[in-house]
């Protein structure tokens, strides 16, 4: 294991690891959403008339997801030092 001569130097691998973790998390979320959409498409084929409550629930879920994505983008900007 190679060790820096000075302990107070930042480890360049920690930033790379953080970015890799963010990318993996984003891909995992995208895959989950894709799987959920495929399941909804399959279920939608069997039930051609969704109820009004389903539409409202789906709209609320979409609004929540968009809100969380905005929060994540804001957090990523804050972490990277951009405003």
N, C-alpha and C positions, 0 to 999 in steps of 0.2 A: 504494500500500500504506500503510495507516494503522499508525503505530508508536506504542507506549506511550511516555509521557514518561519513565517510569522503567523500566529494564531488569529490575529485580528483582521486578516485579509478575507474578503468575502469568498465564499466557495462558489465558483461559476456554475457548478453542476446543480446547485439548488434552484437557480432560476430556470434552467433547462428542465429539471424535474417537475417544477410547478407548471410550466407551459405544457409539458407532456401530459400531466395529470388533467389539466383543463381540457386538452384536446380529446383525451380518452373519455372523459366525462361527457363532453358534448356529443361524441360519436355514440356513446351508450344511450344517451337520452334520445338522440335522433332514431336509433334503431328501435327503441321502445315505442316511440311515437309511430314509426312506420308499421310495426307489428300491430299496434292498437288500431291504426287506420285500416289495415288489411282485415282484421277481425270485424271491425264495424262494417266494412264493405260486404263481407260474407253474411253477416247478420242482416244487413240492410236488404240483401237480395231475397231473404226469406220473408221479411216483413216490409212490404212496399209502402205502408202508410205509418210513418213515425208520428207519435203523439206530440202535442204541443209542448208538453213537459220535457220530452227528450230534446227538442230543439232548444229550449231555454237552458237546459242543463249543459248541452254541448256549447252553447254560446258563452255560458259562465266559465266553463272549463277552458275554452279558448282564450277568453279574457285573462284568466288567471295565468295561463302559460305565457302569454305575451307579457304580462306584468313581471313575471319571474325572469323572463329573458332580458327585459330592460334592466332589472336589478343586477343580473349577472354581468351585463355589458358595462354598467356603471361601476361595479366592483372591479372588473378587469381593468378598466381605465384607471381607477384609483390605485390599484396595485402596481400598474406599470408606470405610474407617475404622470400620465396624461390627464388633462381635465376636460 
